[in-house]
Amino acid sequence: MKSNLKVFLKGIFDVSPLMIPVVPFGLIFGVLAIDVGFSPLETMGMSLIVFGGASQIVLLQLFSGGASSFVIISSVGAVNSRHLLYGAVVSEHLSDLKLIWKIIISYFLIDQAYAISNEYLKRNKDQNKYFHLVGAGATCWVIWQSTTFLGIILGAAIPEKLGLSFAIPLTFLALLVNDFRKFINFIVIIISGSVATFGFNYIPFKAYAIVAGLTGLLVATILIKMVKTNE
């Protein structure tokens, strides 16, 4: 069995390539948060407590667009609800852990860490395999917090011509590459993405994120039932 340190370092190594687009993503968040009126303390507090890049960006977009508190909270909750699915998937590998370890791991269970560590957890039988998830998640945490802090400091000093805003979709496209190979996933991604894109200006109360997420779930449910019926 590999030592805890080796498994931890393996998690760091495996997730590192996905950290490249996270750097400008974090910078953008720090800059945007200050730009829409958040204080440096509030901005860092959000990154430390929420620790969810996509939901934090959605919060800023809705806040700057004048959305109500109900819509903002609902949208952030809808975006973050995917973590419930992540937890359900990896729970079978963590059932023997103490509660304190489950709490720590749940905090670090974000998109990149899940995408990398889920495969490792399925392939390995060692009892300490969860250290891979801790290593991957801790790496994401350090990169996100440090780049958010840099974004706060740099602020308007970052020229718009750098096009850093492209890092946001790039980050999630990197996670979705494998899913594009599956027909159902491809259809769900295209439909929910289209609803969010075209609904940005037309769906009332700035609830496009909620509507797009619910549409994606509905389409996925229908397609899965159709496939099972034809089997």
TORFI-580164 format. One record per residue: x, y, z of N, C-alpha, C in turn. Coordinates in pm, whole numbers, padded with zeros to 5 digits, always signed. Example, Ala and Ser with C-alpha at 12.3 -4.5 7.8 and 13.67 -1.06 7.14 Angstrom:
<nodes>
+01319-00569+00780+01230-00450+00780+01320-00330+00780+01285-00225+00708+01367-00106+00714+01290+00003+00787
</nodes>
This chain:
<nodes>
+00083-00119+00000+00000+00000+00000+00087+00125+00000+00051+00222-00083+00125+00347-00089+00105+00427+00039+00206+00505+00078+00194+00587+00197+00095+00701+00173+00044+00758+00284-00051+00869+00273+00008+00986+00195+00137+01012+00220+00202+01124+00153+00210+01102+00002+00243+00979-00039+00254+00949-00182+00119+00964-00252+00013+00918-00187-00121+00931-00246-00161+01078-00252-00130+01153-00147-00158+01297-00142-00086+01370-00256+00042+01340-00274+00121+01403-00379+00072+01361-00518+00024+01238-00529-00033+01191-00655-00155+01274-00693-00237+01307-00593-00353+01393-00618-00312+01530-00666-00206+01586-00607-00155+01717-00650-00107+01710-00794-00031+01606-00824+00026+01590-00959-00084+01574-01064-00183+01491-01034-00288+01462-01132-00375+01583-01162-00403+01665-01062-00493+01778-01082-00422+01902-01136-00290+01904-01130-00214+02024-01168-00245+02077-01309-00257+01991-01413-00289+02045-01546-00419+02123-01551-00516+02086-01469-00644+02156-01467-00638+02289-01393-00525+02316-01328-00510+02442-01256-00469+02558-01347-00423+02526-01468-00376+02632-01559-00486+02734-01589-00606+02691-01631-00711+02791-01656-00774+02847-01529-00751+02783-01413-00808+02832-01289-00739+02961-01244-00613+02977-01281-00537+03097-01242-00605+03225-01292-00627+03241-01423-00698+03362-01467-00842+03367-01420-00905+03249-01398-01041+03244-01346-01046+03312-01209-00952+03278-01121-00947+03338-00988-00916+03486-00993-00825+03525-01084-00793+03666-01101-00918+03745-01142-00993+03689-01236-01115+03755-01283-01214+03774-01170-01232+03670-01090-01326+03680-00980-01286+03792-00885-01159+03796-00847-01111+03901-00757-01134+04040-00812-01105+04056-00941-01122+04186-01006-01270+04224-01013-01355+04130-01058-01497+04158-01074-01565+04188-00941-01527+04115-00837-01590+04135-00707-01567+04277-00657-01444+04325-00670-01413+04462-00628-01487+04562-00717-01495+04530-00846-01556+04620-00943-01706+04640-00917-01775+04534-00869-01919+04547-00846-01953+04596-00706-01850+04622-00624-01875+04686-00495-01845+04605-00371-01791+04484-00386-01753+04406-00269-01621+04458-00212-01607+04454-00081-01481+04493-00019-01382+04378-00032-01251+04406-00016-01153+04296-00021-01182+04188+00081-01227+04226+00202-01257+04127+00306-01377+04041+00265-01480+04104+00210-01597+04029+00166-01563+03934+00051-01477+03980-00039-01438+03898-00153-01361+03774-00109-01262+03794-00021-01186+03679+00028-01274+03588+00113-01365+03649+00191-01455+03569+00273-01543+03479+00189-01588+03530+00073-01671+03449-00016-01592+03330-00069-01467+03355-00109-01385+03246-00162-01351+03142-00056-01332+03187+00067-01298+03095+00174-01417+03012+00220-01534+03075+00225-01653+03007+00276-01725+02928+00167-01753+02993+00055-01827+02927-00053-01737+02831-00129-01617+02878-00165-01518+02798-00238-01583+02725-00355-01649+02802-00441-01714+02746-00560-01708+02848-00672-01609+02835-00759-01584+02936-00861-01705+02971-00945-01774+02871-00999-01888+02896-01087-01998+02971-01014-02033+02924-00893-02141+02989-00819-02103+03130-00776-01976+03154-00748-01931+03287-00710-01941+03383-00828-01907+03337-00947-01920+03420-01066-02067+03449-01095-02153+03348-01081-02297+03367-01101-02351+03470-01002-02306+03461-00877-02348+03557-00776-02312+03700-00817-02190+03718-00865-02147+03852-00907-02229+03902-01025-02253+03814-01123-02330+03854-01240-02472+03895-01202-02536+03818-01116-02672+03849-01075-02676+03974-00987-02579+03987-00899-02572+04102-00810-02554+04231-00890-02462+04229-00988-02438+04347-01070-02557+04378-01161-02638+04274-01193-02754+04294-01280-02878+04335-01204-02866+04348-01072-02979+04395-00992-03080+04288-00957-03042+04162-00960-03135+04054-00926-03169+04058-00777-03284+04004-00744-03326+04002-00603-03245+03900-00524-03249+03914-00391-03176+03822-00305-03225+03679-00322-03356+03664-00341-03413+03530-00359-03357+03462-00483-03353+03536-00595-03301+03481-00720-03153+03448-00707-03077+03536-00641-02933+03514-00625-02908+03389-00542-02976+03377-00428-02958+03261-00341-03002+03133-00411-03115+03140-00481-03166+03022-00552-03072+02978-00663-03020+03075-00737-02930+03043-00848-02800+02984-00799-02743+03044-00695-02618+02991-00638-02641+02851-00584-02756+02830-00519-02788+02697-00469-02803+02596-00581-02867+02640-00691-02885+02549-00805-02752+02511-00868-02663+02610-00882-02532+02584-00941-02450+02491-00850-02459+02513-00721-02381+02432-00626-02442+02295-00599-02565+02273-00642-02631+02145-00615-02558+02027-00679-02476+02054-00780-02400+01946-00843-02307+01878-00744-02267+01950-00639-02178+01891-00539-02247+01780-00460-02379+01786-00452-02453+01676-00389-02434+01547-00469-02434+01562-00601-02411+01445-00687-02269+01394-00671-02173+01486-00664-02033+01445-00644-02021+01364-00515-02084+01417-00409-02076+01349-00280-02139+01211-00284-02252+01200-00354-02320+01071-00364-02235+00969-00436-02162+01014-00539-02080+00923-00618-01960+00872-00538-01892+00961-00466-01769+00920-00395-01798+00863-00257-01923+00873-00210-01954+00829-00073-01923+00682-00050-01938+00598-00153-01912+00455-00137-01765+00429-00107-01678+00520-00144-01534+00502-00119-01494+00560+00016-01584+00634+00082-01549+00704+00205-01632+00659+00324-01707+00553+00308-01802+00510+00412-01736+00475+00544-01611+00432+00540-01543+00388+00663-01470+00502+00736-01474+00621+00680-01400+00733+00740-01476+00793+00857-01400+00858+00946-01462+00929+01057-01530+01056+01004-01624+01107+01082-01703+01223+01040-01616+01343+01007-01510+01366+01086-01425+01483+01065-01359+01478+00928-01318+01357+00883-01257+01343+00752-01360+01364+00641-01481+01318+00663-01587+01338+00564-01617+01487+00547-01615+01562+00656-01640+01706+00649-01528+01776+00573-01403+01738+00602-01288+01798+00534-01293+01770+00385-01320+01645+00350-01324+01606+00209-01439+01673+00136-01554+01688+00203-01668+01753+00138-01637+01899+00104-01555+01963+00184-01516+02102+00157-01429+02111+00033-01344+02011+00013-01251+02010-00100-01309+01945-00226-01433+01896-00218-01491+01821-00330-01548+01916-00436-01460+01978-00512-01502+02069-00618-01482+02002-00754-01518+02073-00861-01521+02014-00994-01392+01943-01034-01280+02017-01028-01154+01960-01075-01110+01842-00990-01124+01855-00857-01083+01747-00767-01168+01623-00791-01298+01643-00810-01387+01529-00836-01352+01462-00969-01332+01543-01073-01304+01488-01206-01180+01401-01206-01080+01440-01129-00954+01365-01126-00960+01248-01027-01008+01274-00907-01001+01174-00801-01104+01065-00813-01217+01091-00876-01319+00988-00889-01265+00866-00964-01189+00892-01070-01129+00781-01145-01027+00707-01061-00947+00782-00983-00847+00719-00897-00914+00632-00790-01021+00682-00731-01092+00609-00627-01150+00478-00680-01198+00480-00804-01256+00361-00863-01151+00257-00900-01031+00303-00934-00926+00210-00979-00846+00151-00865-00847+00214-00749-00762+00170-00638-00844+00119-00520-00787+00022-00449-00857-00041-00338-00795-00007-00202-00685+00067-00202-00618+00100-00076-00708+00181+00016-00697+00158+00146-00781+00227+00243-00752+00377+00249-00630+00416+00216-00593+00557+00224-00608+00630+00091-00685+00574-00001-00697+00634-00135-00764+00771-00132-00837+00801-00024-00904+00931-00015-00805+01047-00004-00679+01016+00030-00578+01121+00036-00553+01182-00102-00585+01106-00206-00574+01159-00342-00672+01275-00360-00793+01260-00311-00894+01364-00319-00856+01484-00233-00798+01458-00117-00753+01566-00030-00642+01646-00099-00547+01574-00161-00438+01642-00230-00486+01725-00347-00577+01668-00427-00631+01741-00542-00711+01861-00496-00797+01841-00395-00881+01951-00346-00800+02061-00280-00698+02023-00203-00614+02122-00137-00538+02207-00240-00496+02144-00349-00429+02218-00456-00523+02321-00518-00645+02279-00545-00746+02372-00599-00769+02487-00502-00774+02456-00373-00800+02558-00271-00689+02663-00269-00566+02617-00269-00452+02710-00265-00450+02799-00388-00469+02740-00506-00467+02817-00630-00582+02918-00632-00701+02875-00593-00818+02964-00598-00804+03080-00499-00762+03051-00376-00751+03158-00277-00640+03256-00313-00527+03205-00359-00414+03294-00392-00445+03380-00514-00510+03324-00615-00541+03402-00734-00653+03503-00707-00748+03466-00620-00850+03563-00579-00784+03682-00510-00690+03654-00422-00618+03760-00350-00540+03849-00447-00475+03784-00546-00403+03862-00646-00497+03948-00729-00614+03893-00761-00713+03969-00836-00760+04091-00761-00775+04078-00630-00814+04191-00546-00708+04300-00550-00581+04258-00541-00471+04354-00540-00453+04422-00676-00455+04341-00780-00430+04394-00914-00546+04481-00965-00670+04434-00941-00786+04511-00980-00781+04559-01124-00802+04685-01140-00809+04745-01273-00674+04748-01344-00567+04708-01275-00435+04709-01338-00423+04602-01445-00513+04502-01444-00511+04397-01546-00583+04450-01670-00513+04467-01781-00576+04522-01902-00680+04430-01960-00791+04486-02009-00900+04407-02065-00856+04331-02190-00755+04383-02262-00713+04320-02387-00652+04182-02366-00620+04147-02241-00568+04013-02214-00674+03906-02235-00800+03946-02232-00908+03850-02257-00918+03742-02151-00894+03777-02026-00895+03677-01919-01034+03617-01895-01138+03687-01936-01273+03635-01913-01297+03502-01985-01217+03474-02088-01231+03347-02160-01191+03229-02075-01116+03254-01967-01072+03145-01881-01187+03077-01809-01298+03149-01789-01412+03091-01717-01473+02976-01796-01518+02997-01921-01570+02882-01996-01463+02778-02026-01337+02823-02043-01229+02730-02072-01210+02630-01958-01221+02678-01834-01206+02592-01718-01307+02478-01720-01432+02510-01750-01536+02407-01746-01539+02324-01873-01493+02379-01984-01482+02299-02105-01380+02188-02087-01273+02219-02012-01170+02118-01986-01227+02000-01908-01325+02029-01820-01387+01924-01741-01490+01845-01821-01542+01905-01928-01651+01844-02003-01605+01766-02126-01475+01769-02155-01424+01705-02276-01469+01560-02288-01450+01484-02180-01488+01342-02184-01639+01324-02199-01716+01415-02143-01862+01402-02150-01915+01425-02291-01840+01500-02373-01884+01524-02510-01882+01395-02593-01814+01291-02543-01807+01165-02616-01933+01080-02597-02015+01116-02499-02137+01042-02471-02256+01119-02527-02339+01051-02604-02448+01117-02676-02543+01191-02582-02588+01125-02475-02683+01187-02383-02621+01311-02319-02496+01297-02271-02430+01411-02209-02417+01528-02306-02384+01496-02430-02366+01600-02532-02497+01677-02554-02607+01604-02565-02737+01668-02587-02775+01756-02468-02755+01705-02346-02788+01781-02226-02704+01908-02217-02575+01897-02246-02486+02012-02241-02529+02119-02341-02558+02077-02464-02597+02172-02568-02729+02241-02534-02827+02165-02490-02959+02223-02462-02955+02316-02340-02897+02270-02230-02892+02355-02111-02806+02479-02135-02696+02461-02210-02612+02577-02242-02685+02678-02329-02764+02628-02424-02840+02717-02513-02947+02794-02435-03014+02724-02343-03116+02790-02262-03054+02902-02178-02938+02875-02118-02871+02977-02037-02827+03095-02122-02774+03065-02242-02723+03172-02329-02835+03262-02381-02939+03200-02437-03048+03280-02496-03144+03333-02389-03145+03267-02275-03235+03313-02170-03178+03424-02085-03051+03455-02103-02985+03559-02023-03060+03692-02031-03107+03726-02151-03175+03853-02171-03327+03843-02168-03381+03721-02170-03525+03706-02185-03596+03641-02067-03525+03560-01989-03589+03496-01874-03600+03597-01760-03720+03619-01706-03739+03722-01603-03665+03691-01473-03639+03798-01398-03576+03792-01266-03434+03734-01270-03372+03735-01390-03235+03685-01404-03223+03540-01356-03328+03462-01379-03330+03324-01330-03284+03225-01436-03202+03270-01531-03160+03184-01642-03079+03064-01595-02998+03080-01488-02917+02968-01439-03006+02857-01383-03112+02896-01310-03204+02797-01254-03279+02724-01365-03332+02802-01460-03409+02744-01570-03322+02651-01654-03198+02692-01683-03108+02609-01762-03075+02479-01691-03050+02486-01560-03020+02366-01483-03136+02269-01478-03257+02322-01454-03376+02238-01449-03407+02178-01586-03382+02256-01691-03404+02205-01827-03309+02090-01856-03183+02106-01815-03085+02000-01835-03123+01872-01762-03170+01885-01638-03213+01768-01561-03332+01700-01626-03427+01780-01676-03546+01724-01740-03510+01648-01867-03423+01709-01949-03380+01645-02074-03305+01515-02044-03215+01519-01944-03138+01400-01908-03230+01287-01862-03331+01322-01783-03426+01221-01733-03502+01156-01849-03549+01239-01942-03625+01188-02057-03538+01097-02143-03417+01141-02173-03328+01062-02259-03288+00930-02196-03262+00932-02065-03224+00808-01996-03339+00708-01997-03461+00758-01975-03578+00669-01979-03600+00613-02119-03576+00694-02221-03591+00647-02359-03491+00537-02391-03368+00555-02344-03264+00454-02368-03299+00323-02298-03344+00333-02172-03379+00212-02096-03500+00140-02159-03593+00217-02214-03711+00158-02277-03674+00079-02403-03573+00129-02476-03532+00065-02600-03436-00051-02581-03387-00068-02460-03292-00178-02433-03363-00314-02430
</nodes>
